[in-house]
Structure formats: C-alpha cells, structure tokens
Amino acid sequence: MPMRTLIRNVRVFDGERAQPQGDVLIDGDRIADPDGLTAEVEIDGSGRTLLPGLIDAHTHTFEGTLQRALAYGVTTELDMFCLPGELARYRRLASDRDDVADLRSAGTLATAPHGHPSQLFEATGGGAAPASFDTLSHPGQATAFVDRRLAEGADYLKIVIDDGCLLGTHLPTLDAATVTALVSAAHAAGLRAIAHTMTVAAARIALNAGVDGLAHVYVDADPKTSVGDDLAAQLADRGAFVITTLAYIEARAAADGAGLPATFSDPAIRHNADHAIRTLLSAGVPLLAGTDATPYSPTHGDAMHRELQLLTKAGLSAAQALAAATSVPADQFGLTDRGRIHPGLRADLLLVDGDPTQDIEATRSIVHVWRRGSLQPQTADPLRTQR
C-alpha cells in the first residue's frame, strides 16, 4: 500500500545525471518535494544511490516473468512479442497489481508466413507456432494487420526483417514494400514501428521504410570498413534509436553448440556489436538498454544488470548506461510519467548501495524497489553473490 516515505541523505541519479545528496519524498504513488510533514517511513540513504526504476526495452513476457523483473529493479518492461491470447491477461496483471513490473507490448509481431520466430517454437519444444499467430505476405495486407494489432491492444508495432542468415538457415522474410506499408500503417494509427534486424542489410531496409527504431544492434559491420559509420550516420539523420541487446548476444554465444548454429560464438560477432555501440554513441544515436529476456536465457531482471555492465565495457560511461535504462527509453516510447526522478512522476524507484554512476556493478547491490509507490518485500538478493 503506497504511503509517505522519506529517503534522507541519498545520492540521486535523476535519469540523466547524478545530483547532490539530498532528500526524496514518496507520497502515495508519486515522487514529491519534501514538505516537512510527517512521513510514515524514513529510510537512511547515506552511502546509497536512488535511481529511477529500470526499463528493459526488449523483453518477451511469459508466466512469472513480470514478477521476476521487478525483484531486480526493472519496473517497466517493453515486450516485443507476447504470445497470442496472453497479452490481455498480462496487461490486467500489470494494471491491477504492484508486485509485478509494468508492461507495454507490441502484441503479435509482423512477420512473413513461416518467418522468424516461427522456427523457435519447435527449437524450444513448443511445437508448431500457434494457429492464431498472425502473419502477412504482401503490402496490401498491412493496414488490416495493424488494425488487428490495435484491437489486440498493442502499444507499438514490431516488424521482423530476418532471412535467417545469422542462424545458419534460410527463413522467409517480409520484402521492402511490405515493410514500408507496415510502417506507414503503424504511423497512421499513431503507433511507433520497431524493426527486428541484426544485419546491416536488414537495418537499411528498415530505415528506408521509416522505422522509429531497431530492436537489436547489428552484428555484421566490419570495424575495418566504413559500413558501420555510414549506417550510424543514417540512423542519426533519421532520428532512429537502437535497442542494444548485448546480453542476448552473449547468451546466444553461450548457447551455440547446444543444437544451435555456432554463429554467435564467433568472437567477431561480439567485437562487431561492441564497435557498433561505440559508433552509434559517437554519432548521437539514442541507445536503449534491452536484453531480449525470455524464460530461458537471458532471464528477466538480472539480465538488465548484465546489459549495463556490457554497455560500459563497450564504451558507455556508467551514467550513459544508466540513462539508457531509464530516461532514454522513457523518452523514445513516450513514457512521460517515468524514467526520471522528479516531483509528480511515478514513484518507480530503485535504491542501491554504493554509487553506480562511478561503478556500474553497484546496481546489483539492491536495497529497496518501489513500484508505483509500493515498497516491494525484501528478499535475498541473488545479485550480490554474482558480483
């Protein structure tokens, strides 16, 4: 139950930068300026840092994953494909309860018949893709497809451009004309369009179609060439964002050889991805921290802390990585009530020991999590044992 909570003498990362040590008031479900009145709870913030609740910009929601995410300080998840028929249930859960992360979702993604991710249902033992898994094959179907996503409750549209080359296979994929028609239909309906791409060629198709962002960093731009620089400049010129998903790339590398093509275990993939992150950062492209979390690997919640580590290793400062997990995704997805610590905004907050603006691993030292002003029950913190 939300109440008045005063956090005293705490260092604050406000979503963009560190602020001088001071006091922060949680009043009901909102952040407020301290007013000198009595607070039911007072917490000593000395030696600690208060952060906006983390936003994972690329996840996939399944049973129990919203609860797990919140335990690790991820207060909002941006789902990029929710299994058909499940979205309404998870939306109600996130709306009615404060012991799970909040949720925004693409609902059913746009892909070609038998295109990605249809093949994953068999690979994970789920059998064939559900019969209700909607697909399309030509531009004339785009408007009706988007209309069905609106009826489903989608907050944005995800479009798959993936021929399977990185998976060592061949998959049907949407052609450029269909991608363009989908983007146009999404924008006409007031939805952002995000493209699943992992190669330079696919990213170019997406950008030429007018997408708002890419769901993955691309992994095939050779740092010895200007290809990555050119693409980063195009992204910056279009004002498009990139969701980083370095934790996904790392997880896929670990999985290679376990019945999967050994593509991602090639050290060049990780090297290319890290170089792409640095190039995008230098070009001024908005970078959003996202993990591609699933019930398998990477996992919800803890993967975000690994993503932040990988981003700093790739070249972001700790403050830039924290912004990529708070204010930047809030800005890019129009979540104007969160992602920052400011009076009037939602009290989605994460309190940690130490100073993650100097040492990003401090995000793992979780003290408290609030979701919509509700303090989450304290549990043994598994992240501390992984430091």
Steps between C-alpha positions, in 0.01 A plus 500: 500500500659833398577738786720798576863391504793738548842388378760717672855596399493296181702543184262532202545399137206687349492311169764716334765592756600473865355760734635625834408297805158594636155378603231343278136459602270227373141617550255228404588386149694817408835663563466828688710782643561455873247720679606471863189302592509161670582195290392155620833355393847653502796331332864598541651542154855567617749323274220400266364612163138541395429423135187507286360152462677326213327459163590192295434605141488149351337206677255217438235449769413157634352366821686636803741722309347834604537403866860394446587822316370720782704314762812619317390863476357484149172685551394516133545248221452574131382169358587436135279194438243366738350163417155533343220499753726587794537877466166596656569285806847645556367853449239446772767360728725803452210740539343346810806398701811675626710187559577460129677720247288728285458397137482645152481263204511458125257210530537281193798598289485540121679224314466294184326161505752252652737791565689576819414417779285209380803271503561566872181328610641169381852575627370559855272197499184702452399330178367693205413867533147557629231511236409849623850629425408765243729558197492687171664464161435814291454878541125489445458315831687758710213728605277211606792341688561822695128535569503154657796600719310806618203279590742271683622794711848551355692811607736490198569278200796264468599400146732205432761534224709185540592248231664260746856554380633555853329178608663294227172444321261660254172649617224675306502872574295807418603691188582871503164603360311315774725646769438850364125441493506374859694804622260734321198321645649503850578871486153576363357316801722691743734209572878497501660244268797299627688260275658171600827516309849376580682561172597815314293402196186445708557824693522692174168356383347605830641852487396552141148397604499767773512295821542676833756260639684168479437222751862377492844638432635373167786249522647470151655844438876442467680767707770514230249646253280811503177298484423543868582869496272555202212314662544684829491831314180393322340400831597833655370692199164319522478549876466123550602317817672164556424250777833351598431133602865419576385257771307310233806480276705371793232245592477377141877455487480281811216298344677436169586135463199391705305401192530851356722635219836620629456849355493711814799325659719658231698769691452734205127525577560639848784721375279638222214565743723686745647708219151577371399623847799737510428625148132558577589682822747723316240577232244606762254215438276438806598169661241310704605223737309185417573134561264291284414319823302176481422222751820330375802726447556784552264508796274783611632751749855386566585521129448878514784534750721297267392721208613808691839339563539406134407852390774651715748246367395601146576866568211671678567681825312366801266801488433446129419134565262593781329755276463227236299302755289789633443838333594405143246214457241711680555780249508277193183310595305800627495386864483851636411396856817300574870457426604798713494610862296819504200620703172383349640194324418140590683369802667215311833500680808291574725558804846343492808499718795691356521727198414341163584825319861415582484119520219348293518175699343687792159455333525140616505605868123542525364639827139587410268507198183706471239452231235773483595599856464149641809370678574146388563231762869446569639169384845353488683687226650247257685777318732559794639147470572552128723808543 
